[in-house]
Amino acid sequence: MAITTEQLTYEQYMAEGEINKRYEIIDGVRIFMTNPTIGHQQTQGNIYTSLRLWNQASRAGIVVQAPCDILIRRSPLRTRQPDVLVVSNERFGDRDLDDPAPLDPAPELVVEILSPSETRRTLDNKLADYVRVGVQECWVVNRTTRTVELLLLTQNSAESVVVYGVGETIQSIAFPGLTLAVAEVFAR
């Protein structure tokens, strides 16, 4: 990860042009993420494609893959970019799809694919931010163990509900009609 030292305000951030790199802004400091591996991108693509197919049938909301900012706080500026997110039509409202502002309110479901450099502390910090803004559910995808952990996010914590393995099917809590076979997540 590369860290810039300039502290951005929300206004400066919104005045910038498009930046085609993945980053998060933590307390005004932009932290660029390392490029994901091909395996990471393939897993992300599998999840995104499956969720898009589900959404085409259900019309439940909007499915987006990174990079897409979620606003955690305006001052000091804090954003997160999950690998994939699903936001309901109710939360998305009549927002313009070309609006460059970060998502606010937050999506109901986020997906985080663990990277080899990811630490428990890094993940816990992301989860705390998601809890803070009202994300309801997080899928933590572990490519090493080929598992998907479903976390229920409440006002105070992130609680592990179940860890799904290959041969099992993920059942969303935030979107009851959403299921995804773990084998599809890790398909080559």
PAFISE-621747 format. One record per atom (N, C-alpha, C, CB): residue number from 1; residue in one letter; z, x, y. Coordinates in steps of 0.1 Angstrom, whole numbers, plus 5000, padded with zeros to 4 digits. Glycine has a CB too. Example, Ala and Ser with C-alpha at 12.3 -4.5 7.8 and 13.67 -1.06 7.14 Angstrom:
2
SITE  k  r  zz  xx  yy
SITE  1  A  5078  5132  4943
SITE  1  A  5078  5123  4955
SITE  1  A  5078  5132  4967
SITE  1  A  5090  5113  4955
SITE  2  S  5071  5128  4978
SITE  2  S  5071  5137  4989
SITE  2  S  5079  5129  5000
SITE  2  S  5057  5141  4994
# end
This chain:
188
SITE  k  r  zz  xx  yy
SITE  1  M  5000  5008  4988
SITE  1  M  5000  5000  5000
SITE  1  M  5000  5009  5012
SITE  1  M  5012  4991  5000
SITE  2  A  4992  5005  5022
SITE  2  A  4992  5012  5035
SITE  2  A  4999  5003  5045
SITE  2  A  4977  5015  5039
SITE  3  I  5007  5009  5053
SITE  3  I  5015  5002  5063
SITE  3  I  5010  5006  5077
SITE  3  I  5030  5004  5061
SITE  4  T  5007  4996  5086
SITE  4  T  5005  4999  5100
SITE  4  T  5018  4998  5107
SITE  4  T  4994  4990  5106
SITE  5  T  5019  5005  5118
SITE  5  T  5032  5006  5126
SITE  5  T  5032  4996  5137
SITE  5  T  5035  5019  5131
SITE  6  E  5020  4991  5142
SITE  6  E  5020  4982  5153
SITE  6  E  5026  4968  5149
SITE  6  E  5005  4980  5158
SITE  7  Q  5035  4963  5157
SITE  7  Q  5041  4950  5154
SITE  7  Q  5033  4939  5161
SITE  7  Q  5056  4949  5159
SITE  8  L  5027  4931  5152
SITE  8  L  5019  4920  5157
SITE  8  L  5027  4908  5161
SITE  8  L  5008  4916  5147
SITE  9  T  5023  4901  5171
SITE  9  T  5028  4888  5174
SITE  9  T  5018  4878  5168
SITE  9  T  5030  4885  5190
SITE  10  Y  5023  4865  5167
SITE  10  Y  5014  4855  5162
SITE  10  Y  5002  4853  5171
SITE  10  Y  5022  4841  5162
SITE  11  E  5003  4854  5184
SITE  11  E  4992  4853  5193
SITE  11  E  4982  4864  5191
SITE  11  E  4997  4853  5208
SITE  12  Q  4987  4877  5190
SITE  12  Q  4978  4888  5187
SITE  12  Q  4970  4886  5174
SITE  12  Q  4985  4901  5187
SITE  13  Y  4978  4882  5164
SITE  13  Y  4972  4880  5151
SITE  13  Y  4961  4869  5151
SITE  13  Y  4983  4875  5141
SITE  14  M  4963  4858  5159
SITE  14  M  4953  4848  5160
SITE  14  M  4941  4852  5168
SITE  14  M  4959  4835  5166
SITE  15  A  4943  4862  5177
SITE  15  A  4932  4866  5186
SITE  15  A  4923  4877  5178
SITE  15  A  4937  4872  5198
SITE  16  E  4928  4882  5167
SITE  16  E  4920  4892  5160
SITE  16  E  4908  4885  5153
SITE  16  E  4929  4899  5149
SITE  17  G  4898  4894  5150
SITE  17  G  4887  4889  5142
SITE  17  G  4890  4889  5128
SITE  17  G  4874  4898  5145
SITE  18  E  4881  4886  5120
SITE  18  E  4883  4885  5105
SITE  18  E  4885  4899  5100
SITE  18  E  4871  4878  5098
SITE  19  I  4895  4900  5091
SITE  19  I  4898  4913  5084
SITE  19  I  4896  4911  5069
SITE  19  I  4913  4918  5087
SITE  20  N  4886  4917  5064
SITE  20  N  4882  4915  5050
SITE  20  N  4890  4924  5040
SITE  20  N  4868  4917  5048
SITE  21  K  4903  4925  5042
SITE  21  K  4911  4933  5033
SITE  21  K  4924  4924  5030
SITE  21  K  4915  4947  5038
SITE  22  R  4929  4926  5019
SITE  22  R  4942  4919  5016
SITE  22  R  4954  4926  5022
SITE  22  R  4944  4918  5000
SITE  23  Y  4962  4918  5028
SITE  23  Y  4974  4923  5035
SITE  23  Y  4984  4912  5036
SITE  23  Y  4971  4929  5049
SITE  24  E  4996  4916  5038
SITE  24  E  5007  4906  5042
SITE  24  E  5013  4912  5055
SITE  24  E  5018  4904  5031
SITE  25  I  5019  4903  5063
SITE  25  I  5025  4908  5075
SITE  25  I  5040  4905  5073
SITE  25  I  5019  4900  5088
SITE  26  I  5048  4915  5074
SITE  26  I  5062  4914  5072
SITE  26  I  5069  4918  5084
SITE  26  I  5067  4923  5059
SITE  27  D  5076  4909  5091
SITE  27  D  5083  4911  5104
SITE  27  D  5074  4918  5114
SITE  27  D  5095  4919  5101
SITE  28  G  5061  4913  5115
SITE  28  G  5052  4918  5125
SITE  28  G  5044  4931  5121
SITE  28  G  5059  4922  5137
SITE  29  V  5047  4936  5109
SITE  29  V  5041  4948  5104
SITE  29  V  5031  4945  5093
SITE  29  V  5051  4959  5099
SITE  30  R  5018  4948  5095
SITE  30  R  5008  4945  5085
SITE  30  R  5009  4956  5074
SITE  30  R  4994  4945  5092
SITE  31  I  5009  4951  5062
SITE  31  I  5010  4959  5050
SITE  31  I  4998  4956  5042
SITE  31  I  5023  4957  5042
SITE  32  F  4988  4966  5042
SITE  32  F  4976  4964  5034
SITE  32  F  4979  4966  5019
SITE  32  F  4965  4974  5038
SITE  33  M  4973  4958  5011
SITE  33  M  4975  4959  4996
SITE  33  M  4965  4968  4990
SITE  33  M  4976  4945  4990
SITE  34  T  4968  4975  4980
SITE  34  T  4958  4983  4973
SITE  34  T  4947  4973  4967
SITE  34  T  4964  4992  4962
SITE  35  N  4936  4978  4965
SITE  35  N  4925  4970  4958
SITE  35  N  4929  4966  4944
SITE  35  N  4912  4978  4958
SITE  36  P  4927  4954  4941
SITE  36  P  4931  4949  4927
SITE  36  P  4921  4955  4917
SITE  36  P  4931  4934  4926
SITE  37  T  4926  4957  4905
SITE  37  T  4917  4962  4894
SITE  37  T  4907  4952  4890
SITE  37  T  4926  4967  4882
SITE  38  I  4898  4956  4882
SITE  38  I  4888  4946  4877
SITE  38  I  4895  4936  4868
SITE  38  I  4877  4953  4869
SITE  39  G  4905  4941  4860
SITE  39  G  4912  4931  4852
SITE  39  G  4920  4921  4860
SITE  39  G  4922  4939  4843
SITE  40  H  4926  4926  4871
SITE  40  H  4934  4917  4879
SITE  40  H  4924  4906  4885
SITE  40  H  4941  4924  4891
SITE  41  Q  4912  4911  4890
SITE  41  Q  4903  4902  4896
SITE  41  Q  4897  4892  4886
SITE  41  Q  4891  4909  4902
SITE  42  Q  4895  4896  4873
SITE  42  Q  4890  4888  4863
SITE  42  Q  4901  4877  4860
SITE  42  Q  4887  4896  4850
SITE  43  T  4913  4880  4859
SITE  43  T  4924  4871  4857
SITE  43  T  4925  4861  4868
SITE  43  T  4938  4878  4855
SITE  44  Q  4924  4866  4880
SITE  44  Q  4924  4857  4892
SITE  44  Q  4912  4848  4892
SITE  44  Q  4924  4866  4905
SITE  45  G  4901  4853  4889
SITE  45  G  4889  4844  4888
SITE  45  G  4890  4834  4877
SITE  45  G  4877  4853  4885
SITE  46  N  4896  4837  4866
SITE  46  N  4898  4827  4855
SITE  46  N  4907  4816  4860
SITE  46  N  4904  4834  4843
SITE  47  I  4918  4819  4866
SITE  47  I  4927  4809  4871
SITE  47  I  4920  4801  4882
SITE  47  I  4940  4816  4877
SITE  48  Y  4914  4807  4892
SITE  48  Y  4908  4800  4902
SITE  48  Y  4897  4790  4897
SITE  48  Y  4901  4810  4912
SITE  49  T  4889  4795  4888
SITE  49  T  4878  4787  4883
SITE  49  T  4884  4775  4875
SITE  49  T  4869  4795  4873
SITE  50  S  4894  4777  4867
SITE  50  S  4900  4766  4860
SITE  50  S  4907  4756  4869
SITE  50  S  4911  4771  4850
SITE  51  L  4913  4761  4879
SITE  51  L  4920  4752  4889
SITE  51  L  4910  4744  4897
SITE  51  L  4929  4759  4898
SITE  52  R  4899  4751  4900
SITE  52  R  4888  4744  4908
SITE  52  R  4882  4732  4899
SITE  52  R  4877  4754  4912
SITE  53  L  4880  4735  4886
SITE  53  L  4874  4725  4878
SITE  53  L  4884  4713  4877
SITE  53  L  4871  4730  4863
SITE  54  W  4897  4716  4875
SITE  54  W  4907  4705  4875
SITE  54  W  4906  4697  4888
SITE  54  W  4921  4711  4873
SITE  55  N  4905  4704  4899
SITE  55  N  4905  4698  4912
SITE  55  N  4893  4689  4915
SITE  55  N  4907  4708  4923
SITE  56  Q  4881  4694  4909
SITE  56  Q  4869  4686  4911
SITE  56  Q  4871  4672  4904
SITE  56  Q  4857  4694  4905
SITE  57  A  4878  4672  4893
SITE  57  A  4880  4659  4886
SITE  57  A  4891  4651  4893
SITE  57  A  4883  4662  4871
SITE  58  S  4902  4658  4897
SITE  58  S  4914  4651  4902
SITE  58  S  4913  4648  4917
SITE  58  S  4926  4659  4899
SITE  59  R  4906  4656  4924
SITE  59  R  4905  4655  4939
SITE  59  R  4919  4655  4945
SITE  59  R  4898  4642  4943
SITE  60  A  4928  4663  4939
SITE  60  A  4942  4664  4943
SITE  60  A  4944  4671  4956
SITE  60  A  4951  4670  4933
SITE  61  G  4935  4681  4959
SITE  61  G  4938  4689  4971
SITE  61  G  4927  4700  4973
SITE  61  G  4951  4695  4971
SITE  62  I  4932  4711  4977
SITE  62  I  4924  4723  4980
SITE  62  I  4929  4734  4971
SITE  62  I  4924  4727  4995
SITE  63  V  4919  4742  4964
SITE  63  V  4923  4754  4957
SITE  63  V  4916  4765  4964
SITE  63  V  4918  4752  4942
SITE  64  V  4924  4776  4966
SITE  64  V  4920  4787  4974
SITE  64  V  4924  4800  4967
SITE  64  V  4925  4787  4989
SITE  65  Q  4915  4810  4967
SITE  65  Q  4920  4823  4962
SITE  65  Q  4921  4833  4973
SITE  65  Q  4909  4828  4951
SITE  66  A  4928  4844  4971
SITE  66  A  4931  4854  4981
SITE  66  A  4918  4860  4986
SITE  66  A  4940  4865  4976
SITE  67  P  4918  4863  4998
SITE  67  P  4929  4863  5008
SITE  67  P  4929  4850  5016
SITE  67  P  4927  4875  5018
SITE  68  C  4941  4844  5016
SITE  68  C  4944  4832  5025
SITE  68  C  4959  4833  5028
SITE  68  C  4940  4819  5017
SITE  69  D  4961  4834  5041
SITE  69  D  4975  4835  5046
SITE  69  D  4983  4822  5046
SITE  69  D  4975  4841  5060
SITE  70  I  4995  4824  5042
SITE  70  I  5005  4813  5043
SITE  70  I  5015  4818  5054
SITE  70  I  5013  4810  5029
SITE  71  L  5017  4809  5064
SITE  71  L  5026  4813  5074
SITE  71  L  5041  4811  5069
SITE  71  L  5024  4804  5087
SITE  72  I  5048  4821  5070
SITE  72  I  5062  4821  5066
SITE  72  I  5071  4819  5079
SITE  72  I  5067  4834  5059
SITE  73  R  5067  4826  5090
SITE  73  R  5074  4825  5102
SITE  73  R  5066  4831  5113
SITE  73  R  5088  4833  5101
SITE  74  R  5067  4825  5125
SITE  74  R  5059  4830  5137
SITE  74  R  5065  4842  5143
SITE  74  R  5057  4819  5147
SITE  75  S  5078  4843  5144
SITE  75  S  5085  4854  5151
SITE  75  S  5098  4858  5144
SITE  75  S  5087  4850  5166
SITE  76  P  5099  4870  5140
SITE  76  P  5088  4880  5139
SITE  76  P  5078  4875  5129
SITE  76  P  5093  4894  5136
SITE  77  L  5065  4878  5131
SITE  77  L  5054  4872  5123
SITE  77  L  5056  4877  5109
SITE  77  L  5041  4877  5129
SITE  78  R  5054  4867  5100
SITE  78  R  5055  4869  5085
SITE  78  R  5045  4860  5078
SITE  78  R  5070  4867  5080
SITE  79  T  5036  4866  5070
SITE  79  T  5027  4859  5062
SITE  79  T  5027  4864  5048
SITE  79  T  5012  4860  5068
SITE  80  R  5022  4856  5039
SITE  80  R  5020  4860  5025
SITE  80  R  5006  4856  5020
SITE  80  R  5031  4854  5015
SITE  81  Q  5001  4863  5010
SITE  81  Q  4988  4860  5005
SITE  81  Q  4989  4860  4989
SITE  81  Q  4977  4870  5009
SITE  82  P  4992  4848  4984
SITE  82  P  4992  4847  4969
SITE  82  P  4978  4849  4964
SITE  82  P  4998  4834  4964
SITE  83  D  4977  4852  4951
SITE  83  D  4964  4854  4945
SITE  83  D  4956  4841  4944
SITE  83  D  4965  4859  4930
SITE  84  V  4962  4830  4942
SITE  84  V  4956  4817  4941
SITE  84  V  4967  4807  4946
SITE  84  V  4951  4813  4927
SITE  85  L  4962  4796  4953
SITE  85  L  4971  4786  4958
SITE  85  L  4965  4772  4956
SITE  85  L  4976  4788  4972
SITE  86  V  4973  4762  4955
SITE  86  V  4969  4748  4955
SITE  86  V  4977  4740  4965
SITE  86  V  4970  4742  4941
SITE  87  V  4970  4734  4975
SITE  87  V  4977  4726  4985
SITE  87  V  4972  4712  4984
SITE  87  V  4975  4732  4999
SITE  88  S  4981  4702  4983
SITE  88  S  4977  4688  4982
SITE  88  S  4969  4683  4994
SITE  88  S  4989  4679  4979
SITE  89  N  4962  4672  4992
SITE  89  N  4955  4666  5003
SITE  89  N  4965  4661  5014
SITE  89  N  4947  4654  4999
SITE  90  E  4977  4657  5009
SITE  90  E  4987  4652  5019
SITE  90  E  4992  4663  5028
SITE  90  E  4999  4646  5011
SITE  91  R  4995  4675  5022
SITE  91  R  4999  4686  5030
SITE  91  R  4988  4692  5038
SITE  91  R  5005  4697  5021
SITE  92  F  4976  4693  5033
SITE  92  F  4965  4699  5040
SITE  92  F  4961  4690  5052
SITE  92  F  4953  4701  5031
SITE  93  G  4962  4677  5050
SITE  93  G  4959  4667  5061
SITE  93  G  4944  4668  5065
SITE  93  G  4968  4670  5072
SITE  94  D  4942  4666  5078
SITE  94  D  4928  4666  5083
SITE  94  D  4924  4680  5089
SITE  94  D  4926  4655  5093
SITE  95  R  4931  4690  5085
SITE  95  R  4928  4704  5089
SITE  95  R  4914  4708  5087
SITE  95  R  4938  4714  5083
SITE  96  D  4908  4714  5096
SITE  96  D  4894  4719  5095
SITE  96  D  4894  4731  5085
SITE  96  D  4889  4724  5109
SITE  97  L  4885  4730  5076
SITE  97  L  4883  4741  5066
SITE  97  L  4880  4755  5072
SITE  97  L  4873  4738  5055
SITE  98  D  4875  4755  5084
SITE  98  D  4872  4767  5091
SITE  98  D  4882  4772  5101
SITE  98  D  4859  4766  5098
SITE  99  D  4894  4765  5101
SITE  99  D  4905  4769  5109
SITE  99  D  4910  4782  5105
SITE  99  D  4916  4758  5110
SITE  100  P  4910  4793  5113
SITE  100  P  4915  4806  5109
SITE  100  P  4930  4807  5108
SITE  100  P  4909  4816  5118
SITE  101  A  4938  4798  5113
SITE  101  A  4952  4799  5113
SITE  101  A  4957  4799  5099
SITE  101  A  4959  4788  5121
SITE  102  P  4969  4806  5096
SITE  102  P  4974  4806  5083
SITE  102  P  4979  4792  5079
SITE  102  P  4986  4816  5082
SITE  103  L  4980  4789  5066
SITE  103  L  4984  4776  5061
SITE  103  L  4998  4773  5066
SITE  103  L  4983  4776  5046
SITE  104  D  5000  4762  5072
SITE  104  D  5013  4757  5076
SITE  104  D  5011  4742  5077
SITE  104  D  5017  4763  5090
SITE  105  P  5017  4734  5069
SITE  105  P  5027  4737  5059
SITE  105  P  5021  4744  5047
SITE  105  P  5034  4724  5054
SITE  106  A  5030  4750  5039
SITE  106  A  5027  4758  5028
SITE  106  A  5021  4749  5016
SITE  106  A  5039  4766  5023
SITE  107  P  5014  4756  5007
SITE  107  P  5009  4749  4995
SITE  107  P  5021  4745  4986
SITE  107  P  4999  4757  4988
SITE  108  E  5018  4736  4977
SITE  108  E  5028  4732  4967
SITE  108  E  5029  4743  4956
SITE  108  E  5025  4719  4961
SITE  109  L  5017  4749  4952
SITE  109  L  5017  4758  4941
SITE  109  L  5010  4771  4945
SITE  109  L  5009  4752  4929
SITE  110  V  5017  4782  4941
SITE  110  V  5011  4795  4943
SITE  110  V  5011  4803  4930
SITE  110  V  5019  4804  4954
SITE  111  V  5001  4812  4928
SITE  111  V  5000  4820  4916
SITE  111  V  5001  4835  4921
SITE  111  V  4987  4817  4908
SITE  112  E  5010  4842  4915
SITE  112  E  5011  4856  4917
SITE  112  E  5008  4864  4904
SITE  112  E  5026  4860  4923
SITE  113  I  4998  4872  4905
SITE  113  I  4995  4881  4893
SITE  113  I  5001  4894  4896
SITE  113  I  4979  4882  4892
SITE  114  L  5010  4898  4887
SITE  114  L  5017  4911  4888
SITE  114  L  5008  4923  4888
SITE  114  L  5028  4912  4878
SITE  115  S  5010  4932  4897
SITE  115  S  5003  4944  4897
SITE  115  S  5012  4955  4891
SITE  115  S  4998  4948  4911
SITE  116  P  5006  4966  4885
SITE  116  P  5014  4976  4880
SITE  116  P  5024  4982  4890
SITE  116  P  5006  4988  4874
SITE  117  S  5021  4982  4903
SITE  117  S  5030  4987  4913
SITE  117  S  5040  4977  4918
SITE  117  S  5022  4992  4925
SITE  118  E  5040  4965  4913
SITE  118  E  5049  4954  4917
SITE  118  E  5063  4957  4912
SITE  118  E  5043  4940  4913
SITE  119  T  5073  4956  4920
SITE  119  T  5086  4957  4916
SITE  119  T  5093  4943  4916
SITE  119  T  5094  4967  4925
SITE  120  R  5104  4943  4909
SITE  120  R  5112  4930  4909
SITE  120  R  5116  4926  4923
SITE  120  R  5124  4931  4900
SITE  121  R  5120  4936  4931
SITE  121  R  5124  4934  4945
SITE  121  R  5112  4928  4953
SITE  121  R  5129  4947  4951
SITE  122  T  5100  4934  4951
SITE  122  T  5089  4929  4959
SITE  122  T  5086  4914  4955
SITE  122  T  5076  4937  4956
SITE  123  L  5086  4911  4942
SITE  123  L  5084  4897  4938
SITE  123  L  5095  4888  4943
SITE  123  L  5084  4897  4922
SITE  124  D  5108  4892  4942
SITE  124  D  5119  4884  4947
SITE  124  D  5117  4881  4962
SITE  124  D  5132  4891  4944
SITE  125  N  5113  4891  4970
SITE  125  N  5111  4889  4984
SITE  125  N  5100  4879  4987
SITE  125  N  5107  4902  4991
SITE  126  K  5089  4879  4979
SITE  126  K  5078  4869  4980
SITE  126  K  5084  4856  4976
SITE  126  K  5066  4873  4971
SITE  127  L  5091  4855  4966
SITE  127  L  5097  4842  4961
SITE  127  L  5106  4836  4972
SITE  127  L  5104  4843  4948
SITE  128  A  5114  4844  4978
SITE  128  A  5123  4840  4988
SITE  128  A  5116  4834  5000
SITE  128  A  5133  4851  4993
SITE  129  D  5104  4840  5004
SITE  129  D  5096  4835  5014
SITE  129  D  5090  4822  5010
SITE  129  D  5085  4845  5018
SITE  130  Y  5085  4821  4998
SITE  130  Y  5079  4808  4993
SITE  130  Y  5090  4797  4993
SITE  130  Y  5073  4810  4979
SITE  131  V  5102  4800  4989
SITE  131  V  5113  4790  4989
SITE  131  V  5115  4786  5004
SITE  131  V  5126  4796  4983
SITE  132  R  5115  4795  5013
SITE  132  R  5118  4792  5027
SITE  132  R  5108  4782  5033
SITE  132  R  5118  4805  5035
SITE  133  V  5096  4783  5029
SITE  133  V  5086  4774  5035
SITE  133  V  5082  4762  5027
SITE  133  V  5073  4782  5038
SITE  134  G  5089  4760  5016
SITE  134  G  5087  4747  5008
SITE  134  G  5077  4747  4997
SITE  134  G  5083  4737  5017
SITE  135  V  5073  4759  4992
SITE  135  V  5064  4760  4981
SITE  135  V  5073  4754  4969
SITE  135  V  5059  4775  4977
SITE  136  Q  5067  4746  4961
SITE  136  Q  5074  4740  4950
SITE  136  Q  5074  4747  4937
SITE  136  Q  5069  4726  4948
SITE  137  E  5063  4754  4934
SITE  137  E  5061  4760  4921
SITE  137  E  5053  4773  4922
SITE  137  E  5053  4750  4912
SITE  138  C  5057  4783  4914
SITE  138  C  5050  4796  4914
SITE  138  C  5048  4799  4899
SITE  138  C  5059  4807  4921
SITE  139  W  5035  4804  4896
SITE  139  W  5032  4809  4883
SITE  139  W  5031  4824  4885
SITE  139  W  5018  4803  4878
SITE  140  V  5039  4831  4877
SITE  140  V  5039  4846  4877
SITE  140  V  5032  4850  4865
SITE  140  V  5054  4852  4878
SITE  141  V  5020  4856  4867
SITE  141  V  5012  4860  4856
SITE  141  V  5014  4875  4853
SITE  141  V  4997  4858  4860
SITE  142  N  5017  4878  4841
SITE  142  N  5020  4892  4836
SITE  142  N  5009  4896  4827
SITE  142  N  5034  4893  4830
SITE  143  R  5000  4904  4831
SITE  143  R  4988  4908  4823
SITE  143  R  4992  4917  4812
SITE  143  R  4978  4915  4832
SITE  144  T  5003  4925  4813
SITE  144  T  5008  4934  4803
SITE  144  T  5013  4926  4791
SITE  144  T  5019  4943  4808
SITE  145  T  5021  4916  4793
SITE  145  T  5027  4908  4782
SITE  145  T  5019  4895  4779
SITE  145  T  5041  4903  4786
SITE  146  R  5008  4893  4787
SITE  146  R  4999  4881  4785
SITE  146  R  5007  4868  4785
SITE  146  R  4991  4883  4772
SITE  147  T  5016  4867  4795
SITE  147  T  5024  4855  4797
SITE  147  T  5023  4850  4811
SITE  147  T  5039  4858  4794
SITE  148  V  5026  4837  4813
SITE  148  V  5027  4831  4826
SITE  148  V  5041  4824  4827
SITE  148  V  5015  4820  4828
SITE  149  E  5049  4829  4836
SITE  149  E  5062  4823  4839
SITE  149  E  5061  4812  4849
SITE  149  E  5072  4834  4843
SITE  150  L  5066  4800  4847
SITE  150  L  5066  4790  4856
SITE  150  L  5079  4789  4863
SITE  150  L  5062  4776  4850
SITE  151  L  5079  4791  4876
SITE  151  L  5091  4790  4884
SITE  151  L  5092  4778  4892
SITE  151  L  5093  4803  4893
SITE  152  L  5103  4771  4892
SITE  152  L  5105  4759  4901
SITE  152  L  5112  4764  4913
SITE  152  L  5113  4748  4893
SITE  153  L  5106  4762  4925
SITE  153  L  5112  4766  4937
SITE  153  L  5119  4755  4944
SITE  153  L  5102  4773  4947
SITE  154  T  5132  4756  4947
SITE  154  T  5140  4746  4953
SITE  154  T  5144  4751  4967
SITE  154  T  5153  4742  4945
SITE  155  Q  5152  4743  4974
SITE  155  Q  5157  4747  4987
SITE  155  Q  5164  4761  4987
SITE  155  Q  5165  4737  4994
SITE  156  N  5170  4764  4976
SITE  156  N  5179  4776  4976
SITE  156  N  5175  4787  4967
SITE  156  N  5193  4772  4972
SITE  157  S  5165  4784  4957
SITE  157  S  5163  4795  4947
SITE  157  S  5149  4793  4940
SITE  157  S  5174  4795  4937
SITE  158  A  5146  4803  4932
SITE  158  A  5135  4802  4923
SITE  158  A  5140  4803  4909
SITE  158  A  5125  4814  4926
SITE  159  E  5138  4792  4902
SITE  159  E  5144  4790  4888
SITE  159  E  5133  4791  4878
SITE  159  E  5152  4777  4887
SITE  160  S  5135  4800  4868
SITE  160  S  5126  4801  4857
SITE  160  S  5127  4789  4848
SITE  160  S  5128  4814  4849
SITE  161  V  5116  4782  4846
SITE  161  V  5116  4770  4838
SITE  161  V  5111  4773  4824
SITE  161  V  5107  4759  4844
SITE  162  V  5100  4780  4823
SITE  162  V  5095  4784  4810
SITE  162  V  5085  4796  4811
SITE  162  V  5087  4771  4804
SITE  163  V  5084  4803  4800
SITE  163  V  5074  4814  4800
SITE  163  V  5064  4810  4789
SITE  163  V  5081  4828  4797
SITE  164  Y  5052  4809  4793
SITE  164  Y  5041  4805  4784
SITE  164  Y  5034  4817  4779
SITE  164  Y  5031  4795  4791
SITE  165  G  5031  4817  4766
SITE  165  G  5023  4828  4760
SITE  165  G  5009  4823  4755
SITE  165  G  5031  4834  4748
SITE  166  V  5001  4832  4751
SITE  166  V  4988  4829  4745
SITE  166  V  4990  4819  4734
SITE  166  V  4980  4841  4741
SITE  167  G  4982  4808  4734
SITE  167  G  4983  4798  4724
SITE  167  G  4991  4786  4729
SITE  167  G  4990  4803  4712
SITE  168  E  4996  4787  4741
SITE  168  E  5004  4776  4748
SITE  168  E  4996  4772  4760
SITE  168  E  5018  4781  4752
SITE  169  T  5000  4760  4766
SITE  169  T  4994  4754  4777
SITE  169  T  5004  4753  4788
SITE  169  T  4987  4741  4773
SITE  170  I  5000  4758  4800
SITE  170  I  5008  4756  4812
SITE  170  I  5008  4742  4816
SITE  170  I  5003  4766  4823
SITE  171  Q  5019  4736  4820
SITE  171  Q  5020  4723  4825
SITE  171  Q  5026  4723  4839
SITE  171  Q  5028  4713  4816
SITE  172  S  5019  4721  4849
SITE  172  S  5024  4721  4863
SITE  172  S  5034  4711  4866
SITE  172  S  5012  4720  4873
SITE  173  I  5044  4714  4874
SITE  173  I  5054  4705  4878
SITE  173  I  5050  4698  4891
SITE  173  I  5068  4712  4880
SITE  174  A  5044  4706  4900
SITE  174  A  5040  4701  4913
SITE  174  A  5028  4691  4912
SITE  174  A  5037  4712  4923
SITE  175  F  5019  4694  4903
SITE  175  F  5007  4686  4900
SITE  175  F  5008  4681  4885
SITE  175  F  4994  4694  4904
SITE  176  P  5014  4670  4882
SITE  176  P  5016  4666  4868
SITE  176  P  5004  4666  4860
SITE  176  P  5023  4653  4868
SITE  177  G  4992  4663  4865
SITE  177  G  4980  4662  4857
SITE  177  G  4973  4676  4855
SITE  177  G  4970  4654  4864
SITE  178  L  4979  4687  4860
SITE  178  L  4973  4700  4859
SITE  178  L  4979  4707  4847
SITE  178  L  4976  4708  4872
SITE  179  T  4970  4711  4838
SITE  179  T  4973  4719  4827
SITE  179  T  4963  4730  4826
SITE  179  T  4974  4710  4813
SITE  180  L  4967  4741  4820
SITE  180  L  4958  4753  4818
SITE  180  L  4962  4761  4806
SITE  180  L  4958  4762  4831
SITE  181  A  4953  4763  4797
SITE  181  A  4956  4771  4785
SITE  181  A  4958  4785  4789
SITE  181  A  4945  4770  4774
SITE  182  V  4969  4792  4784
SITE  182  V  4971  4806  4788
SITE  182  V  4960  4815  4783
SITE  182  V  4985  4810  4781
SITE  183  A  4954  4811  4772
SITE  183  A  4942  4819  4767
SITE  183  A  4931  4819  4777
SITE  183  A  4937  4813  4753
SITE  184  E  4929  4809  4785
SITE  184  E  4919  4808  4795
SITE  184  E  4922  4818  4806
SITE  184  E  4917  4794  4801
SITE  185  V  4935  4819  4809
SITE  185  V  4940  4829  4820
SITE  185  V  4935  4843  4817
SITE  185  V  4955  4828  4822
SITE  186  F  4937  4847  4804
SITE  186  F  4934  4861  4800
SITE  186  F  4921  4863  4793
SITE  186  F  4945  4865  4791
SITE  187  A  4912  4853  4793
SITE  187  A  4899  4854  4787
SITE  187  A  4891  4865  4793
SITE  187  A  4891  4841  4788
SITE  188  R  4883  4872  4785
SITE  188  R  4874  4883  4790
SITE  188  R  4861  4878  4792
SITE  188  R  4874  4895  4781
# end
